């Protein structure tokens, strides 16, 4: 970052970003990709006019794209995997048993808990959402439950498990950039995360009551018989998700693991469904095309494929273009300098870090960037006021990991919308845990509950005070 712009010009760039993004999405209802491209173009033009060199912007753009390259490959792999799992019968058999065993009244509750358990064990919200999350969406259609309800339950469970798992990359990163022990970080997050999960589960039970008698037995019977007649529902079709779970639990890299899932799906499609190479290739590229003659089953199964993720990939590239001039112009550095001049209390530093990280995350859409930038820069400010750094690591996740599914242009938000087929703003109202974490965090800052101090603010040698009412600043 060059830091070439004055504070006034940096503020102008932020104002232009906000105006274009919120104006384009909320008032014009334009696609997020186009809005981000427009905002990025405007910021680049202003930066060039104010003396920022194109070579520097281009370098930061390439750095941003390199950071997104693996997530993009994972996104494409999920599209491939969903397509071939549909063709092989892996997802249809999960839907089949889901319809047999799960009652509509508790479906949302069970889906949330199942996704939470898988994410804790596997350490990945993406893997959870892209596998059993997609399967639950299919079951949801069969049970005639609105997809936005199910998407909310899947996302809440997956994100809770992701935050609580020691295998999660975001959990490990948040602890690492703030120099906090991983176990301490996870335990401290329970203060803001567990209440939101409980409230969400209560909501899912309440929502589920209205579906206890809505699905007629004839419809369920029709769906089950259609699946039976169109697929060889051999129990071995459940092998791919179990293998994926095992490999991720063993902390194997996500991309190769999904590659194994794709290969297994293709093999099972050939063995159990009798599909040839051309049919497998078509499903990998365009997704599975169902023609069962039963509309609800066709809509349930027509998913996946490489092409289904290309729009999401374009969104991520647009996000990289948008974030580059902000990084090059030193806007983040200017904000941090301003905070250090104004904030004088422990409560102030916690509120500032919470607000700043949430704001920068909304602007950039990448917690990898915001974690890496703010973590090392602000952790010493917590030491100054005798605050344990795990308060800061928790803030990073409350305003990053949990907030990500609510931001359409974030990597995670784009992935979820593309994978589950439900726009961000449609499932957001039914995923209260995502924003309640911030509410509880602010409440704790002002009451002192759940805030941990250190008796001697010496880096690496802190003696923690239990997280209770200890904040007096």
C-alpha positions as MATLAB code, in Angstrom:
seq = 'XXXXXXXXXXXXXXXXXXXXXXXXXXXXXXXXXXXXXXXXXXXXXXXXXXXXXXXXXXXXXXXXXXXXXXXXXXXXXXXXXXXXXXXXXXXXXXXXXXXXXXXXXXXXXXXXXXXXXXXXXXXXXXXXXXXXXXXXXXXXXXXXXXXXXXXXXXXXXXXXXXXXXXXXXXXXXXXXXXXXXXXXXXXXXXXXXXXXXXXXXXXXXXXXXXXXXXXXXXXXXXXXXXXXXXXXXXXXXXXXXXXXXXXXXXXXXXXXXXXXXXXXXXXXXXXXXXXXXXXXXXXXXXXXXXXXXXXXXXXXXXXXXXXXXXXXXXXXXXXXXXXXXXXXXXXXXXXXXXXXXXXXXXXXXXXXXXXXXXXXXXXXXXXXXXXXXXXXXXXXXXXXXXXXXXXXXXXXXXXXXXXXXXXXXXXXXXXXXXXXXXXXXXXXXXXXXXXXXXXXXXXXXXXXXXXXXXXXXXXXXXXXXXXXXXXXX';
ca = [
       0.000    0.000    0.000;
       1.401    3.348   -1.028;
      -0.489    5.636    1.336;
      -0.304    8.363   -1.311;
      -3.722    9.907   -0.716;
      -4.629   12.531    1.843;
      -7.200   11.697    4.555;
      -9.836   13.738    2.699;
      -9.272   11.813   -0.524;
      -9.300    8.498    1.343;
     -12.653    9.417    2.904;
     -13.902   10.389   -0.551;
     -13.020    6.944   -1.894;
     -14.931    5.312    0.957;
     -17.947    7.572    0.392;
     -17.954    6.793   -3.332;
     -17.748    3.068   -2.530;
     -20.705    3.220   -0.165;
     -22.802    5.319   -2.541;
     -22.268    3.045   -5.539;
     -22.625   -0.268   -3.681;
     -25.697    0.544   -1.610;
     -27.256    2.679   -4.316;
     -26.759    0.022   -6.960;
     -27.938   -2.933   -4.903;
     -30.719   -1.372   -2.825;
     -32.153    1.342   -5.059;
     -31.402    0.162   -8.594;
     -31.549   -3.558   -7.769;
     -28.566   -4.199  -10.030;
     -26.547   -7.405   -9.948;
     -23.781   -7.399   -7.340;
     -21.136   -8.181   -9.962;
     -22.001   -5.127  -12.048;
     -22.207   -2.909   -8.971;
     -18.757   -3.957   -7.780;
     -17.268   -3.496  -11.241;
     -18.785   -0.009  -11.403;
     -17.485    0.872   -7.931;
     -14.040   -0.541   -8.693;
     -13.842    1.385  -11.947;
     -14.803    4.635  -10.216;
     -12.210    4.100   -7.471;
      -9.474    3.290   -9.971;
     -10.244    6.409  -12.020;
     -10.209    8.640   -8.931;
      -6.996    7.048   -7.657;
      -5.258    7.563  -11.000;
      -6.418   11.179  -11.166;
      -4.988   11.737   -7.668;
      -1.564   10.350   -8.530;
      -1.704    6.650   -7.660;
       0.295    4.648  -10.203;
      -1.481    2.092  -12.351;
       1.384   -0.387  -11.889;
       0.780   -0.344   -8.123;
      -2.978   -0.854   -8.539;
      -2.334   -3.695  -10.982;
       0.080   -5.362   -8.545;
      -2.479   -5.252   -5.726;
      -5.161   -6.514   -8.115;
      -3.027   -9.517   -9.000;
      -2.343  -10.133   -5.304;
      -6.104  -10.083   -4.617;
      -6.786  -12.467   -7.488;
      -4.060  -14.831   -6.303;
      -5.642  -14.849   -2.839;
      -9.002  -15.784   -4.410;
      -7.633  -18.406   -6.791;
      -7.968  -21.415   -4.463;
     -11.469  -20.365   -3.242;
     -12.502  -20.045   -6.897;
     -11.185  -23.531   -7.648;
     -13.045  -24.885   -4.611;
     -16.204  -23.166   -5.822;
     -15.866  -24.777   -9.257;
     -15.126  -28.140   -7.630;
     -18.344  -27.888   -5.619;
     -20.283  -27.262   -8.836;
     -18.679  -30.313  -10.434;
     -19.320  -32.433   -7.345;
     -22.985  -31.468   -7.021;
     -23.598  -32.262  -10.687;
     -22.024  -35.713  -10.558;
     -23.504  -36.531   -7.125;
     -26.951  -35.809   -8.558;
     -26.249  -38.039  -11.553;
     -24.855  -40.875   -9.440;
     -27.810  -40.873   -7.045;
     -25.794  -39.801   -3.994;
     -27.857  -36.697   -3.266;
     -31.142  -38.343   -4.358;
     -30.627  -41.179   -1.845;
     -29.987  -38.649    0.944;
     -33.188  -36.871   -0.075;
     -34.976  -40.225   -0.162;
     -34.023  -41.202    3.382;
     -34.555  -37.646    4.555;
     -38.165  -37.782    3.387;
     -38.619  -41.160    5.033;
     -37.141  -40.276    8.414;
     -37.464  -36.522    9.041;
     -40.777  -34.988   10.062;
     -41.536  -31.558    8.552;
     -42.129  -30.025   11.994;
     -38.538  -30.661   13.161;
     -36.786  -30.593    9.791;
     -35.254  -27.104   10.154;
     -34.117  -27.859   13.707;
     -32.494  -31.146   12.666;
     -30.900  -29.629    9.553;
     -29.260  -26.896   11.631;
     -27.876  -29.299   14.241;
     -26.653  -31.753   11.609;
     -24.795  -29.004    9.743;
     -23.313  -27.725   13.011;
     -22.047  -31.196   13.903;
     -20.537  -31.752   10.464;
     -18.802  -28.359   10.468;
     -17.320  -28.923   13.924;
     -15.967  -32.304   12.839;
     -14.839  -31.227    9.381;
     -13.763  -27.654   10.101;
     -15.361  -26.247    6.971;
     -18.636  -24.442    6.435;
     -18.076  -24.673    2.681;
     -17.767  -28.450    2.757;
     -20.877  -28.731    4.920;
     -22.968  -26.405    2.767;
     -21.763  -27.966   -0.475;
     -22.602  -31.520    0.608;
     -25.308  -32.178    3.196;
     -26.483  -28.569    2.858;
     -27.387  -29.197   -0.775;
     -29.036  -32.478    0.217;
     -31.165  -30.713    2.842;
     -32.282  -28.230    0.180;
     -33.552  -31.170   -1.842;
     -35.379  -32.596    1.162;
     -36.856  -29.143    1.773;
     -38.435  -29.115   -1.664;
     -39.898  -32.553   -1.043;
     -41.373  -31.432    2.275;
     -42.724  -28.229    0.706;
     -40.719  -26.054    3.120;
     -39.586  -22.654    1.743;
     -35.984  -22.813    0.570;
     -35.038  -19.594    2.363;
     -35.976  -21.214    5.688;
     -33.818  -24.237    4.971;
     -30.929  -22.137    3.677;
     -31.023  -20.150    6.923;
     -30.913  -23.335    9.013;
     -28.069  -24.792    6.947;
     -26.018  -21.593    7.105;
     -26.508  -21.090   10.861;
     -25.421  -24.651   11.596;
     -22.483  -24.567    9.200;
     -21.131  -21.233   10.465;
     -21.544  -22.201   14.127;
     -19.571  -25.379   13.541;
     -16.968  -23.519   11.515;
     -16.369  -21.046   14.359;
     -16.186  -23.775   17.004;
     -13.934  -26.171   15.096;
     -10.171  -26.257   15.739;
      -9.822  -27.492   12.155;
     -11.367  -24.352   10.636;
      -8.993  -22.099    8.698;
     -10.748  -18.917    9.856;
     -10.674  -20.031   13.491;
      -6.991  -20.863   13.279;
      -6.210  -17.626   11.431;
      -8.106  -15.375   13.867;
      -6.205  -16.915   16.779;
      -2.886  -16.775   14.931;
      -2.974  -13.114   13.848;
      -3.824  -12.033   17.409;
      -1.371  -14.415   19.142;
      -4.101  -16.184   21.129;
      -4.171  -19.874   22.049;
      -6.615  -21.685   19.779;
      -8.527  -23.350   22.627;
      -8.870  -20.027   24.489;
     -10.149  -18.375   21.324;
     -12.792  -21.050   20.713;
     -14.025  -21.053   24.313;
     -14.269  -17.259   24.352;
     -16.411  -17.267   21.193;
     -19.099  -19.261   22.991;
     -20.161  -16.076   24.811;
     -21.337  -14.415   21.600;
     -22.062  -17.447   19.410;
     -23.955  -19.940   21.584;
     -26.847  -17.582   22.533;
     -27.415  -16.834   18.851;
     -27.507  -20.533   18.023;
     -30.057  -21.228   20.772;
     -32.289  -18.379   19.583;
     -31.982  -19.628   15.994;
     -32.956  -23.172   16.988;
     -36.018  -21.846   18.813;
     -36.940  -19.910   15.660;
     -36.577  -23.057   13.540;
     -38.863  -24.990   15.900;
     -41.471  -22.219   15.715;
     -41.246  -22.071   11.918;
     -41.488  -25.857   11.765;
     -44.816  -26.039   13.584;
     -46.639  -24.642   10.555;
     -45.454  -27.531    8.360;
     -46.543  -30.400   10.582;
     -49.562  -31.173    8.441;
     -48.969  -29.393    5.154;
     -47.325  -32.164    3.159;
     -49.809  -34.763    2.042;
     -48.814  -38.425    2.167;
     -49.678  -38.761   -1.530;
     -47.074  -36.154   -2.464;
     -44.357  -37.776   -0.357;
     -45.260  -41.172   -1.799;
     -45.066  -39.747   -5.316;
     -41.611  -38.272   -4.707;
     -40.294  -41.472   -3.130;
     -41.638  -43.691   -5.909;
     -40.228  -41.333   -8.559;
     -36.769  -41.464   -6.976;
     -36.995  -45.257   -6.714;
     -37.940  -45.618  -10.382;
     -35.279  -43.233  -11.709;
     -32.301  -44.236   -9.565;
     -30.733  -47.411   -8.279;
     -30.753  -46.364   -4.618;
     -27.989  -48.646   -3.397;
     -26.720  -47.760    0.112;
     -23.176  -47.605   -1.299;
     -24.193  -44.291   -2.874;
     -23.744  -42.809    0.607;
     -20.021  -43.559    0.393;
     -18.879  -40.210   -1.144;
     -20.140  -37.919    1.653;
     -18.719  -40.253    4.312;
     -15.349  -40.317    2.550;
     -15.398  -36.525    2.242;
     -16.217  -36.194    5.946;
     -13.430  -38.578    6.924;
     -10.785  -36.871    4.786;
     -11.718  -33.382    5.949;
     -11.778  -34.570    9.556;
      -8.231  -35.852    8.992;
      -7.358  -32.272    8.034;
      -6.695  -33.038    4.370;
      -6.696  -30.077    1.918;
     -10.201  -29.155    0.757;
      -9.525  -29.047   -2.992;
      -8.020  -32.550   -3.306;
     -10.745  -33.891   -1.002;
     -13.462  -32.504   -3.264;
     -11.544  -33.996   -6.192;
     -11.906  -37.401   -4.536;
     -15.628  -36.704   -4.115;
     -15.954  -35.912   -7.828;
     -14.124  -39.087   -8.877;
     -16.206  -41.246   -6.528;
     -19.398  -39.665   -7.844;
     -18.395  -40.350  -11.446;
     -17.488  -43.952  -10.611;
     -20.778  -44.587   -8.804;
     -22.724  -42.976  -11.665;
     -21.181  -45.491  -14.046;
     -21.525  -48.525  -11.763;
     -24.993  -48.028  -10.257;
     -26.816  -45.803  -12.754;
     -25.178  -47.117  -15.939;
     -24.089  -43.678  -17.137;
     -21.457  -43.384  -19.859;
     -18.591  -40.914  -20.128;
     -20.609  -38.468  -22.233;
     -23.411  -38.325  -19.638;
     -20.926  -37.876  -16.811;
     -19.136  -35.099  -18.711;
     -22.454  -33.357  -19.393;
     -23.429  -33.468  -15.712;
     -20.007  -32.135  -14.713;
     -20.345  -29.174  -17.056;
     -24.059  -28.341  -17.089;
     -25.316  -30.109  -13.970;
     -27.843  -32.908  -13.771;
     -30.893  -32.524  -15.987;
     -33.886  -34.370  -14.582;
     -36.818  -35.447  -16.736;
     -38.823  -37.660  -14.406;
     -42.163  -36.153  -15.345;
     -42.774  -35.095  -11.735;
     -42.215  -31.345  -11.456;
     -41.218  -31.230   -7.789;
     -38.609  -33.964   -8.299;
     -37.201  -32.304  -11.411;
     -36.791  -28.973   -9.607;
     -35.165  -30.811   -6.709;
     -32.545  -32.564   -8.830;
     -31.664  -30.049  -11.545;
     -28.595  -28.596   -9.876;
     -24.829  -28.366  -10.043;
     -22.298  -28.351  -12.836;
     -19.329  -26.154  -13.633;
     -21.479  -23.616  -15.456;
     -23.664  -23.047  -12.379;
     -20.708  -21.440  -10.573;
     -19.402  -19.160  -13.326;
     -21.579  -16.240  -12.244;
     -20.240  -16.551   -8.716;
     -16.663  -16.655  -10.015;
     -17.329  -13.434  -11.924;
     -18.588  -11.869   -8.693;
     -15.365  -12.761   -6.883;
     -13.236  -11.308   -9.670;
     -15.296   -8.117   -9.501;
     -14.697   -8.005   -5.733;
     -10.937   -8.217   -6.329;
     -11.121   -5.340   -8.808;
     -13.114   -3.287   -6.327;
     -10.775   -3.860   -3.388;
      -7.494   -3.169   -5.182;
      -7.556    0.665   -5.311;
      -8.590    0.855   -1.645;
      -5.592   -1.236   -0.732;
      -3.177    0.632   -3.009;
      -4.295    4.087   -1.896;
      -3.657    3.316    1.782;
      -7.245    3.889    2.891;
      -7.035    1.247    5.637;
      -3.838    2.789    7.026;
      -5.521    6.184    7.227;
      -8.433    4.732    9.195;
      -6.144    3.033   11.722;
      -4.140    6.208   12.227;
      -7.339    8.121   12.955;
      -8.479    5.553   15.518;
      -5.210    5.737   17.430;
      -5.607    9.498   17.719;
      -9.193    9.390   19.004;
      -9.649    6.248   21.141;
      -8.571    6.594   24.791;
     -10.389    3.773   26.708;
     -10.705   -0.008   26.710;
     -14.355    0.146   25.734;
     -13.439    2.563   22.990;
     -10.793    0.309   21.479;
     -13.144   -2.687   21.508;
     -15.990   -0.748   19.897;
     -13.583    0.770   17.376;
     -12.113   -2.582   16.381;
     -15.583   -4.121   16.100;
     -16.928   -1.252   13.992;
     -13.801   -0.948   11.858;
     -13.506   -4.637   11.086;
     -17.208   -4.923   10.265;
     -16.985   -1.856    8.030;
     -13.845   -2.993    6.210;
     -15.250   -6.481    5.800;
     -18.431   -5.124    4.240;
     -16.292   -3.064    1.863;
     -13.752   -5.764    0.927;
     -15.848   -8.920    1.424;
     -12.772  -10.931    2.442;
     -11.969  -11.894    6.032;
      -8.605  -13.219    4.875;
      -7.673   -9.653    3.956;
      -9.194   -7.967    7.014;
      -7.858  -10.574    9.460;
      -4.368  -10.244    8.004;
      -4.435   -6.433    8.010;
      -6.174   -5.577   11.296;
      -5.000   -8.497   13.434;
      -1.305   -7.601   13.582;
      -2.015   -3.851   13.589;
      -4.540   -3.642   16.440;
      -3.621   -6.441   18.854;
      -1.065   -4.241   20.643;
      -3.803   -1.674   21.315;
      -5.588   -4.299   23.451;
      -2.367   -4.842   25.408;
      -2.192   -1.111   26.112;
      -5.515   -1.206   27.978;
      -4.957   -4.521   29.777;
      -7.464   -6.389   27.618;
      -6.873  -10.010   26.720;
      -6.317  -10.421   23.006;
      -8.918  -13.172   22.831;
     -11.503  -10.380   23.046;
     -10.077   -9.125   19.748;
      -9.827  -12.565   18.116;
     -13.494  -13.129   18.984;
     -14.398   -9.771   17.450;
     -12.665  -10.723   14.198;
     -14.853  -13.807   13.863;
     -18.077  -12.136   15.022;
     -17.644   -9.432   12.372;
     -15.957  -11.638    9.775;
     -16.739  -15.353    9.756;
     -20.309  -14.862   11.005;
     -20.964  -11.747    8.932;
     -19.657  -13.239    5.665;
     -22.860  -15.105    4.661;
     -24.791  -11.805    4.892;
     -22.575   -9.967    2.376;
     -23.509  -10.927   -1.218;
     -20.109   -9.954   -2.647;
     -18.026  -11.741   -0.011;
     -16.390  -15.018   -1.019;
     -18.523  -16.958    1.469;
     -21.748  -15.093    0.697;
     -21.307  -15.668   -3.020;
     -20.487  -19.332   -2.435;
     -23.575  -19.924   -0.294;
     -25.960  -18.169   -2.677;
     -24.494  -20.014   -5.650;
     -24.427  -23.423   -3.975;
     -27.834  -23.363   -2.261;
     -29.540  -21.384   -5.008;
     -31.050  -18.864   -2.580;
     -30.080  -15.147   -2.736;
     -28.384  -13.732    0.347;
     -31.126  -11.273    1.234;
     -33.740  -14.047    1.134;
     -32.126  -16.360    3.702;
     -30.615  -13.613    5.898;
     -33.791  -12.994    7.985;
     -33.869  -16.697    8.886;
     -30.245  -16.873   10.065;
     -30.353  -14.714   13.218;
     -27.190  -16.160   14.771;
     -25.121  -14.397   12.125;
     -25.986  -10.902   13.336;
     -26.904  -11.644   16.959;
     -23.229  -12.326   17.637;
     -22.487   -8.660   16.994;
     -25.426   -7.618   19.181;
     -24.153   -9.704   22.103;
     -20.599   -8.480   21.518;
     -21.698   -4.843   21.835;
     -23.792   -5.674   24.910;
     -20.784   -7.307   26.568;
     -18.516   -4.362   25.769;
     -20.817   -1.953   27.611;
     -21.690   -4.263   30.518;
     -18.273   -5.871   30.951;
     -19.753   -9.370   30.959;
     -17.784  -11.858   28.862;
     -14.773   -9.518   28.636;
     -11.416  -10.901   29.753;
      -8.569   -8.734   31.047;
      -4.918   -9.492   31.719;
      -3.237   -8.644   35.004;
       0.058   -7.855   33.349;
      -0.183   -6.707   29.714;
       3.097   -8.237   28.633;
       2.953   -9.942   25.220;
       3.139  -13.698   25.527;
       3.057  -13.656   29.366;
      -0.466  -12.574   30.135;
      -2.289  -13.939   33.150;
      -5.918  -13.954   32.161;
      -8.751  -12.809   34.367;
     -11.908  -14.933   33.863;
     -14.394  -13.529   31.389;
     -17.003  -11.972   33.639;
     -17.781   -8.422   34.797;
     -14.275   -7.067   34.762;
     -14.456   -4.104   32.394;
     -14.300   -0.820   34.244;
     -12.976    1.504   31.522;
];
